[in-house]
Amino acid sequence: MKKHILNILKTVTISVVALAIVAVGTLSSTIGTSAAEVVGTETSGVIYVQYSNLDPNDYWGVKTPEYTGVDSNDVGYFFGGWYTKNDNTYTPVETKDGLTGTVVAKFVPAQTMSVKCQNWAGTTASSDDVVIRVISATDNTNYSQFGFQVSKIVDGVEAKLSTVETDTVYKKFNYYESQEDAEPDTYVPSQLFGDAASRFTTCTVGKIPTEHHGTIICIKPFWDTLDGVRVYGLSKFAHVEDGYLYYVNVPVNLNILNKDNPAAAGRLNLKSVDGLKFLGVEEGIEYGKVFDEMEFNVLADGTIRCIGDTSDLTNRDEMDIFVNLRFERKAEDKSSDAPIADDFYKFTVDQEDFCDASENLFDGENVWSIIY
């Protein structure tokens, strides 16, 4: 571990500028040398972005366009495919042939493709062969397929379990508190994943034996756009024990990373939320998947400051977890292990600073805030 990198992040004087909340319709960004302009919005928060000076090949399976704007909660967007714009009508592009109108990119609020988990009804600390239901969402069905990349992490070693692919989505799901329940609770996507969510995507993980209730299950959702681009969502750590211990895992995903990113150390602050009790983090990989080591402390106002450091830059993947923070649900949410619905918690991320192995600080990095 290169401790001198950590030290520079602890001692460097950083000028912090308050972020102004901008109306979605005025956001702008760039992709390469091409200007990006929001030309359409939906009440759900989905936006349509037009790029200038792009070759037509750039919008068909060549690359996923980036959009660096954020919504009014300082949360980012995921690419949702190319559309044609004719007046105020947006039609998904399925083929280049016969295209008419303006071609624009759709972007969906990141909360939509996040992850929640639920144990099979009646799971306790002594349950064997437990099945976890993994749930994410999509804004609509204009994708070729959906899925999840699932791995487990034992003693700091990650092992891929499976990649689940499906074209099936759901308008609602039922939750049973116990196997004897006659009338389940029913959830719709917007209750768990925000206004843009209209369908659930789901898979199951198991069967997990009693002795592995504390094993980390790492889940990364994705959707494939109609032009063949796989877009990964927000990664999540889960454990069987979270359900009956009423724990909430809040992962900080680094949207600034890719496999070629030279970040060797980084720090950020996470503002905690009233009503959830901060439990800390577990040793080892539970800190995250990006950096080898992590230090954190809780400030007097409840802010959680996290500083990470690594000597290995090879383990990089887009949207990987910088740190996984564990909280305990408030008393009124301990009646079941159903995913928290309707009442979303916002975790504000700020004072982000990252540097390379030569201690060169990066400029302008913005790690998205989190809505759980």
VMD Tcl script that draws the C-alpha trace (Angstrom):
set ca {
  {0.00 0.00 0.00}
  {1.33 3.44 -0.92}
  {0.71 5.32 2.28}
  {2.10 8.58 0.88}
  {-0.86 8.73 -1.47}
  {-3.26 8.49 1.43}
  {-1.34 11.18 3.25}
  {-1.61 13.67 0.43}
  {-5.35 13.18 0.32}
  {-5.54 13.74 4.07}
  {-3.50 16.93 4.09}
  {-4.06 18.66 0.75}
  {-6.12 21.83 0.90}
  {-9.13 21.49 -1.34}
  {-11.34 24.31 -2.49}
  {-14.92 23.09 -2.16}
  {-17.54 24.71 -4.38}
  {-21.22 24.21 -3.63}
  {-23.08 22.45 -6.44}
  {-25.99 24.41 -7.84}
  {-29.14 22.46 -8.62}
  {-30.00 23.07 -12.28}
  {-33.27 22.41 -14.02}
  {-33.03 19.20 -16.04}
  {-33.90 20.98 -19.27}
  {-30.82 23.21 -19.05}
  {-28.23 20.50 -18.48}
  {-25.43 20.20 -20.99}
  {-22.46 17.91 -21.38}
  {-19.95 16.65 -23.92}
  {-19.10 13.36 -25.56}
  {-15.66 13.58 -27.08}
  {-15.73 16.79 -29.10}
  {-19.48 16.70 -29.60}
  {-21.77 18.99 -27.62}
  {-24.73 17.39 -25.85}
  {-28.05 19.13 -25.31}
  {-31.15 17.93 -23.50}
  {-33.95 18.22 -26.06}
  {-36.72 16.31 -24.28}
  {-37.79 15.29 -20.79}
  {-40.39 13.02 -19.24}
  {-42.09 13.69 -15.92}
  {-40.45 10.51 -14.62}
  {-36.97 12.04 -15.04}
  {-36.01 10.28 -18.28}
  {-34.23 12.69 -20.64}
  {-33.36 12.74 -24.34}
  {-30.02 14.16 -25.40}
  {-29.00 15.31 -28.87}
  {-25.32 15.24 -29.84}
  {-23.87 17.47 -32.51}
  {-21.13 16.58 -35.00}
  {-21.45 12.80 -34.53}
  {-20.93 10.38 -37.38}
  {-24.04 8.16 -37.83}
  {-21.93 5.09 -36.98}
  {-21.42 6.49 -33.49}
  {-25.04 5.78 -32.64}
  {-25.26 2.15 -33.64}
  {-23.58 -0.41 -31.40}
  {-20.19 1.30 -31.51}
  {-20.04 2.76 -28.04}
  {-22.19 3.78 -25.13}
  {-22.51 7.56 -25.09}
  {-21.66 9.24 -21.83}
  {-23.65 11.98 -20.22}
  {-22.06 13.78 -17.29}
  {-25.06 15.81 -16.20}
  {-26.91 14.97 -13.00}
  {-30.52 15.34 -11.93}
  {-31.82 17.61 -9.16}
  {-30.61 15.07 -6.55}
  {-27.05 15.06 -7.96}
  {-27.66 11.49 -9.19}
  {-26.56 10.49 -12.69}
  {-28.10 8.71 -15.66}
  {-27.63 5.46 -17.58}
  {-27.81 5.18 -21.36}
  {-31.14 3.71 -22.47}
  {-30.71 3.43 -26.22}
  {-31.03 5.55 -29.36}
  {-34.38 7.09 -30.36}
  {-35.68 9.15 -33.25}
  {-37.36 12.42 -32.40}
  {-40.26 13.52 -34.59}
  {-41.92 16.59 -33.05}
  {-42.59 15.37 -29.50}
  {-42.69 11.67 -30.33}
  {-39.72 9.43 -29.47}
  {-39.39 6.06 -31.20}
  {-36.70 3.49 -30.32}
  {-34.20 2.83 -33.11}
  {-34.17 -0.84 -34.09}
  {-32.42 -0.52 -37.46}
  {-30.51 2.12 -39.40}
  {-32.66 1.49 -42.46}
  {-35.15 4.22 -43.21}
  {-34.28 6.46 -40.27}
  {-36.15 9.75 -40.27}
  {-36.15 12.61 -37.81}
  {-33.47 13.56 -35.30}
  {-31.53 10.76 -33.61}
  {-31.17 11.31 -29.85}
  {-29.90 9.27 -26.90}
  {-32.21 8.36 -24.04}
  {-30.86 8.51 -20.48}
  {-32.59 7.00 -17.45}
  {-32.10 8.05 -13.78}
  {-29.48 5.79 -12.19}
  {-31.76 4.84 -9.29}
  {-33.86 2.86 -11.80}
  {-31.09 0.29 -12.40}
  {-30.05 -0.19 -8.79}
  {-30.55 -3.39 -6.76}
  {-32.65 -4.51 -3.80}
  {-32.72 -8.02 -2.33}
  {-35.18 -10.11 -0.37}
  {-34.85 -13.51 1.31}
  {-37.40 -16.24 0.77}
  {-40.30 -15.84 3.23}
  {-39.61 -17.05 6.74}
  {-35.79 -16.98 6.55}
  {-34.09 -16.93 9.98}
  {-30.53 -17.30 11.27}
  {-30.94 -21.10 11.27}
  {-32.43 -21.43 7.77}
  {-30.59 -23.66 5.32}
  {-30.55 -23.49 1.50}
  {-31.82 -19.90 1.42}
  {-32.85 -18.32 -1.87}
  {-32.41 -14.56 -2.37}
  {-34.69 -12.72 -4.76}
  {-32.71 -10.03 -6.58}
  {-34.74 -7.11 -7.93}
  {-33.95 -4.21 -10.24}
  {-36.04 -2.21 -12.70}
  {-36.31 -0.68 -16.16}
  {-38.09 2.37 -17.50}
  {-39.75 0.45 -20.36}
  {-39.43 -2.68 -22.50}
  {-37.47 -1.12 -25.38}
  {-34.39 -3.28 -24.71}
  {-33.31 -6.60 -26.19}
  {-32.77 -8.20 -22.76}
  {-32.06 -7.60 -19.09}
  {-29.95 -9.41 -16.55}
  {-27.59 -9.64 -13.61}
  {-23.93 -10.50 -13.18}
  {-23.58 -12.39 -9.89}
  {-20.45 -13.32 -7.95}
  {-19.57 -14.26 -4.38}
  {-16.69 -12.96 -2.30}
  {-15.16 -15.27 0.30}
  {-12.01 -14.36 2.26}
  {-11.36 -11.49 -0.10}
  {-11.49 -13.66 -3.23}
  {-14.22 -13.00 -5.78}
  {-15.65 -15.88 -7.79}
  {-18.17 -15.42 -10.59}
  {-21.32 -17.45 -10.07}
  {-23.40 -16.68 -13.14}
  {-24.65 -14.16 -15.66}
  {-28.43 -14.25 -15.84}
  {-30.08 -12.99 -19.05}
  {-33.81 -12.67 -19.62}
  {-36.37 -10.82 -21.73}
  {-39.10 -11.18 -19.07}
  {-40.17 -8.22 -16.95}
  {-42.93 -7.74 -14.37}
  {-45.40 -4.99 -13.51}
  {-45.59 -5.96 -9.82}
  {-44.39 -8.51 -7.30}
  {-45.92 -10.01 -4.19}
  {-44.17 -10.16 -0.83}
  {-45.07 -12.74 1.77}
  {-43.96 -12.13 5.35}
  {-44.20 -15.84 6.14}
  {-45.08 -19.03 4.32}
  {-48.48 -18.99 6.05}
  {-49.49 -15.56 4.73}
  {-52.72 -15.68 2.76}
  {-52.66 -12.06 1.56}
  {-49.30 -10.73 0.35}
  {-48.18 -7.14 0.10}
  {-47.89 -5.96 -3.50}
  {-45.22 -3.63 -4.82}
  {-45.01 -1.73 -8.09}
  {-41.64 -0.65 -9.57}
  {-41.86 3.07 -8.75}
  {-42.22 2.25 -5.04}
  {-38.75 0.69 -4.95}
  {-36.82 2.35 -7.79}
  {-38.27 5.82 -8.35}
  {-40.62 7.48 -10.81}
  {-38.87 6.26 -13.97}
  {-39.29 2.57 -13.09}
  {-42.21 0.88 -14.86}
  {-41.18 -2.81 -14.85}
  {-39.27 -5.08 -12.48}
  {-36.37 -7.25 -13.58}
  {-35.45 -10.11 -11.28}
  {-33.49 -13.31 -10.70}
  {-32.83 -15.64 -7.78}
  {-29.56 -16.58 -6.10}
  {-29.21 -19.73 -4.01}
  {-29.40 -22.13 -2.42}
  {-27.22 -20.60 0.30}
  {-26.38 -22.80 3.32}
  {-26.60 -21.59 6.91}
  {-22.84 -21.20 7.30}
  {-22.73 -18.73 4.41}
  {-25.39 -16.28 5.58}
  {-22.58 -13.73 5.97}
  {-20.99 -14.37 2.56}
  {-20.92 -11.35 0.28}
  {-23.00 -11.72 -2.86}
  {-22.01 -9.08 -5.41}
  {-24.73 -8.20 -7.91}
  {-24.47 -5.96 -10.96}
  {-27.63 -5.36 -13.05}
  {-27.59 -4.59 -16.75}
  {-29.75 -4.02 -19.78}
  {-28.92 -4.47 -23.47}
  {-30.10 -1.67 -25.75}
  {-31.74 -2.54 -29.06}
  {-28.51 -1.68 -30.92}
  {-26.55 -4.22 -28.87}
  {-24.85 -2.15 -26.15}
  {-24.71 -3.69 -22.66}
  {-25.14 -1.02 -19.99}
  {-24.25 -1.96 -16.40}
  {-26.13 -0.40 -13.49}
  {-25.24 0.18 -9.85}
  {-23.40 -2.70 -8.15}
  {-24.67 -4.00 -4.82}
  {-23.32 -6.15 -1.96}
  {-25.87 -8.41 -0.27}
  {-25.86 -11.05 2.48}
  {-28.58 -13.45 3.61}
  {-28.20 -12.13 7.16}
  {-29.16 -8.61 6.08}
  {-32.81 -9.69 5.93}
  {-33.24 -10.93 9.50}
  {-30.71 -8.50 11.04}
  {-32.47 -5.60 9.26}
  {-29.24 -4.28 7.78}
  {-29.08 -1.87 4.86}
  {-26.02 -2.01 2.60}
  {-25.34 1.32 0.90}
  {-22.67 0.98 -1.82}
  {-20.85 4.02 -3.15}
  {-20.35 3.22 -6.85}
  {-17.58 5.07 -8.67}
  {-19.13 6.19 -11.94}
  {-15.83 7.92 -12.81}
  {-13.95 4.65 -13.27}
  {-13.14 2.48 -16.22}
  {-10.49 -0.15 -16.88}
  {-7.98 2.48 -18.02}
  {-8.56 4.93 -15.18}
  {-5.30 5.62 -13.29}
  {-6.87 6.49 -9.93}
  {-4.67 4.97 -7.22}
  {-6.26 6.71 -4.24}
  {-9.39 8.66 -3.49}
  {-11.47 10.20 -0.77}
  {-15.03 11.42 -0.41}
  {-17.60 12.35 2.18}
  {-20.99 10.69 2.53}
  {-23.69 12.51 4.48}
  {-25.58 9.98 6.56}
  {-29.36 9.93 6.90}
  {-31.58 10.38 9.93}
  {-33.33 7.17 10.90}
  {-30.62 4.70 9.85}
  {-27.99 3.68 12.39}
  {-24.48 3.55 10.92}
  {-22.75 0.26 11.76}
  {-19.48 0.80 9.91}
  {-17.88 -1.50 7.37}
  {-16.47 -4.99 7.51}
  {-12.79 -5.77 6.99}
  {-11.34 -6.72 3.62}
  {-13.27 -6.71 0.37}
  {-16.40 -5.47 2.14}
  {-14.82 -2.04 1.92}
  {-15.34 -2.18 -1.82}
  {-13.93 -3.57 -5.06}
  {-11.76 -0.70 -6.26}
  {-9.08 -0.09 -3.63}
  {-7.06 -2.50 -1.48}
  {-7.37 -0.56 1.75}
  {-9.80 1.93 3.22}
  {-9.88 4.26 6.19}
  {-13.07 5.87 7.37}
  {-14.25 8.00 10.26}
  {-17.48 9.62 11.34}
  {-17.42 13.38 11.84}
  {-19.34 15.22 14.53}
  {-22.22 16.08 12.17}
  {-22.62 12.43 11.11}
  {-20.69 12.78 7.86}
  {-18.77 9.62 6.96}
  {-15.34 10.32 5.44}
  {-13.82 7.49 3.38}
  {-10.26 7.36 2.05}
  {-9.15 4.47 -0.18}
  {-5.79 3.43 -1.58}
  {-4.48 0.69 -3.87}
  {-1.23 -0.56 -5.35}
  {-3.07 -2.60 -8.01}
  {-4.67 -0.77 -10.92}
  {-5.62 -3.89 -12.90}
  {-8.88 -4.69 -11.09}
  {-11.05 -2.06 -12.70}
  {-14.59 -2.29 -13.96}
  {-17.11 0.40 -14.72}
  {-19.36 1.37 -11.79}
  {-17.42 -0.68 -9.25}
  {-17.92 -0.24 -5.51}
  {-15.61 2.22 -3.75}
  {-16.95 1.46 -0.29}
  {-19.90 -0.49 1.12}
  {-21.41 1.11 4.22}
  {-23.67 -0.84 6.54}
  {-26.64 0.64 8.35}
  {-29.41 -0.76 10.53}
  {-33.03 -0.01 9.76}
  {-35.02 2.23 12.05}
  {-37.42 0.51 14.46}
  {-40.59 0.94 12.39}
  {-38.93 -0.78 9.41}
  {-38.07 -3.93 11.35}
  {-41.42 -5.62 10.90}
  {-40.21 -7.52 7.84}
  {-37.23 -8.04 5.55}
  {-39.11 -6.65 2.54}
  {-37.15 -4.05 0.57}
  {-37.74 -0.52 1.84}
  {-40.44 1.09 -0.30}
  {-41.88 4.54 -0.94}
  {-39.73 6.39 1.62}
  {-36.39 6.82 -0.15}
  {-33.22 7.74 1.70}
  {-30.79 10.13 0.06}
  {-27.05 9.96 0.80}
  {-25.18 13.03 -0.41}
  {-21.65 12.46 -1.70}
  {-19.28 15.43 -1.79}
  {-15.65 16.56 -1.40}
  {-14.45 13.94 -3.87}
  {-10.70 13.93 -4.57}
  {-8.75 11.31 -6.53}
  {-5.12 11.08 -7.58}
  {-2.84 8.80 -9.57}
  {0.21 6.87 -8.32}
  {2.37 9.97 -8.83}
  {0.11 12.00 -6.54}
  {-1.37 14.07 -9.36}
  {-4.84 15.18 -8.33}
  {-7.66 14.86 -10.86}
  {-9.91 17.81 -11.56}
  {-13.67 17.91 -11.61}
  {-14.54 14.35 -10.56}
  {-18.14 13.98 -9.42}
  {-19.22 10.78 -7.68}
  {-23.00 10.50 -7.85}
  {-25.08 10.87 -4.73}
  {-27.14 7.82 -3.71}
  {-30.85 7.25 -3.36}
  {-31.81 4.07 -1.52}
}
mol new
graphics top color blue
foreach p $ca { graphics top sphere $p radius 0.5 }
foreach p [lrange $ca 0 end-1] q [lrange $ca 1 end] { graphics top cylinder $p $q radius 0.2 }
display resetview
